[in-house]
């Protein structure tokens, strides 16, 4: 149980580090579409909303979880709901994975004996990066990382809940709890 309680805030911190840049990049797209008075594509909007809600939930549960371990089943349920939203956003945005967002042109000339091979586009060294494509691809990758981290934190919350769940049976002065230990005595 102690390892779950230690790992949970660490995983939450990594979630925040992955979620904030995700919705930050997607907010730029939402602003661009809103400024141009165009409808926002569903693949951007779903991942944006899921990451924004996930950030809010991660902040709340990060600061409140250590006060009351009893909410760990609620944390598990909410993490699974946000995981579903993140998976939906990643699936909708999956088309960006095959796009080529950068191009590199390097002048190369190889001479071997009498043979000469040359690759040159006439511009010399050239690097071209498509900003919109690169931001979408980065948001997509961070969405995958966030989904994995929400799955891990949901499992940790479930482990904490199962460990703290106590069933107490009082018989003839003995207390039997879920760890199957017998204790003699009073109420505690």
C-alpha positions as CSV (number, residue, x, y, z in Angstrom):
1,X,0.0,0.0,0.0
2,X,2.8,2.4,0.8
3,X,4.3,2.1,-2.7
4,X,0.9,3.0,-4.2
5,X,0.5,6.0,-2.0
6,X,4.0,7.2,-3.0
7,X,3.7,6.5,-6.7
8,X,0.3,8.2,-7.1
9,X,1.4,11.8,-6.6
10,X,4.4,11.2,-8.8
11,X,2.2,9.8,-11.6
12,X,-0.2,12.8,-11.2
13,X,2.7,15.2,-11.5
14,X,3.8,13.6,-14.8
15,X,0.2,13.7,-16.0
16,X,0.2,17.5,-15.4
17,X,3.5,17.8,-17.3
18,X,2.0,15.9,-20.2
19,X,-1.5,17.4,-20.2
20,X,-0.7,21.1,-20.0
21,X,1.4,21.3,-23.2
22,X,-1.3,19.1,-24.9
23,X,-4.2,21.5,-24.4
24,X,-1.9,24.5,-24.8
25,X,-1.0,23.4,-28.3
26,X,-4.6,22.5,-29.1
27,X,-5.8,25.8,-27.7
28,X,-3.8,27.5,-30.4
29,X,-5.7,25.5,-33.0
30,X,-9.0,26.3,-31.4
31,X,-8.2,30.0,-31.3
32,X,-7.1,29.9,-35.0
33,X,-10.4,28.3,-36.1
34,X,-12.4,30.5,-33.8
35,X,-10.7,33.7,-35.1
36,X,-11.3,32.6,-38.7
37,X,-14.9,31.8,-37.8
38,X,-14.6,28.2,-39.0
39,X,-15.9,25.1,-37.2
40,X,-13.4,23.4,-35.0
41,X,-12.6,19.8,-36.3
42,X,-13.8,17.1,-34.0
43,X,-10.4,15.4,-33.7
44,X,-8.9,18.6,-32.3
45,X,-11.9,19.5,-30.1
46,X,-12.3,16.0,-28.4
47,X,-8.6,15.8,-27.4
48,X,-8.6,19.4,-26.3
49,X,-11.6,19.0,-24.0
50,X,-10.4,15.7,-22.7
51,X,-7.0,17.1,-21.8
52,X,-8.5,20.2,-20.3
53,X,-10.8,18.2,-18.1
54,X,-8.0,15.8,-17.3
55,X,-5.8,18.7,-16.2
56,X,-8.5,20.1,-13.9
57,X,-9.1,16.6,-12.4
58,X,-5.4,15.9,-12.0
59,X,-4.9,19.2,-10.1
60,X,-7.9,18.6,-7.8
61,X,-7.0,15.0,-7.0
62,X,-3.3,15.8,-6.7
63,X,-4.0,18.2,-3.8
64,X,-6.9,16.4,-2.2
65,X,-5.9,12.7,-2.5
66,X,-3.6,12.7,0.5
67,X,-6.3,14.2,2.8
68,X,-8.8,11.4,2.2
69,X,-7.8,8.0,0.9
70,X,-11.4,7.1,1.0
71,X,-12.1,8.9,-2.3
72,X,-9.8,6.5,-4.1
73,X,-12.7,4.7,-5.7
74,X,-14.0,8.0,-7.0
75,X,-10.5,8.8,-8.4
76,X,-10.5,5.4,-10.1
77,X,-13.9,6.0,-11.8
78,X,-13.0,9.6,-12.9
79,X,-9.6,8.5,-14.2
80,X,-11.2,5.8,-16.3
81,X,-13.7,8.3,-17.7
82,X,-10.9,10.7,-18.6
83,X,-9.0,7.8,-20.0
84,X,-11.9,7.1,-22.3
85,X,-12.0,10.7,-23.5
86,X,-8.2,10.7,-24.2
87,X,-8.4,7.5,-26.1
88,X,-11.3,8.9,-28.2
89,X,-9.2,12.0,-28.9
90,X,-6.1,10.1,-29.8
91,X,-8.1,7.7,-32.1
92,X,-9.8,10.7,-33.9
93,X,-6.4,12.4,-34.4
94,X,-4.6,9.3,-35.5
95,X,-4.4,10.5,-39.1
96,X,-1.6,12.8,-38.2
97,X,0.8,9.9,-37.4
98,X,1.6,9.3,-41.1
99,X,2.1,12.9,-42.1
100,X,5.6,14.1,-42.9
101,X,6.1,17.3,-40.8
102,X,9.6,18.1,-41.7
103,X,12.0,17.8,-44.6
104,X,15.7,17.9,-44.6
105,X,17.8,18.5,-47.7
106,X,21.5,17.8,-47.5
107,X,23.9,18.1,-50.4
108,X,25.8,14.8,-50.6
109,X,28.3,13.8,-53.1
110,X,30.0,10.4,-53.0
111,X,32.8,9.4,-55.3
112,X,33.9,5.7,-55.5
113,X,36.5,5.0,-58.1
114,X,35.1,6.4,-61.4
115,X,31.5,6.5,-60.1
116,X,30.1,9.7,-58.7
117,X,26.7,9.9,-56.9
118,X,25.3,13.3,-56.0
119,X,22.1,14.3,-54.2
120,X,21.6,18.0,-54.3
121,X,18.5,20.1,-54.8
122,X,20.5,23.2,-55.6
123,X,19.7,24.9,-52.3
124,X,22.5,23.4,-50.2
125,X,21.5,22.6,-46.6
126,X,17.8,23.1,-46.0
127,X,15.5,22.2,-43.1
128,X,11.7,22.8,-43.5
129,X,9.3,22.2,-40.6
130,X,5.6,22.5,-40.9
131,X,4.5,24.1,-37.6
132,X,0.8,23.1,-37.7
133,X,1.6,19.5,-38.5
134,X,4.3,19.3,-35.9
135,X,2.0,20.7,-33.2
136,X,-0.7,18.3,-34.0
137,X,1.7,15.4,-34.0
138,X,3.1,16.5,-30.6
139,X,-0.3,16.9,-29.1
140,X,-1.3,13.4,-30.4
141,X,1.9,11.8,-28.9
142,X,1.3,13.6,-25.5
143,X,-2.3,12.4,-25.6
144,X,-1.0,8.8,-25.8
145,X,1.3,9.4,-22.9
146,X,-1.5,11.0,-20.9
147,X,-3.8,8.1,-21.6
148,X,-1.1,5.7,-20.4
149,X,-0.5,7.7,-17.2
150,X,-4.3,7.9,-16.5
151,X,-4.5,4.2,-16.8
152,X,-1.6,3.8,-14.3
153,X,-3.0,6.2,-11.9
154,X,-6.4,4.5,-12.1
155,X,-4.8,1.2,-11.2
156,X,-2.9,2.8,-8.3
157,X,-6.1,4.3,-7.0
158,X,-7.8,0.9,-7.2
159,X,-4.9,-0.7,-5.4
160,X,-5.2,1.9,-2.6
161,X,-9.0,1.4,-2.4
162,X,-8.7,-2.4,-2.2
163,X,-6.0,-2.1,0.4
164,X,-8.0,0.3,2.6
165,X,-11.3,-1.5,2.2
166,X,-12.0,-3.1,5.6
167,X,-14.6,-5.6,6.5
168,X,-14.9,-5.9,10.3
169,X,-16.7,-8.8,11.9
170,X,-17.1,-8.9,15.7
171,X,-17.5,-12.3,17.3
172,X,-16.9,-13.2,20.9
173,X,-14.6,-10.4,21.6
174,X,-12.4,-10.9,18.5
175,X,-12.2,-8.6,15.5
176,X,-11.6,-10.1,12.1
177,X,-10.7,-7.6,9.3
178,X,-10.1,-8.1,5.6
179,X,-6.5,-9.0,6.2
180,X,-7.7,-12.1,8.1
181,X,-5.9,-11.2,11.3
182,X,-7.6,-11.8,14.6
183,X,-7.3,-9.1,17.3
184,X,-8.5,-9.2,20.8
185,X,-10.2,-6.2,22.1
186,X,-12.3,-3.2,21.6
187,X,-13.5,-1.1,18.7
188,X,-10.3,-0.4,17.0
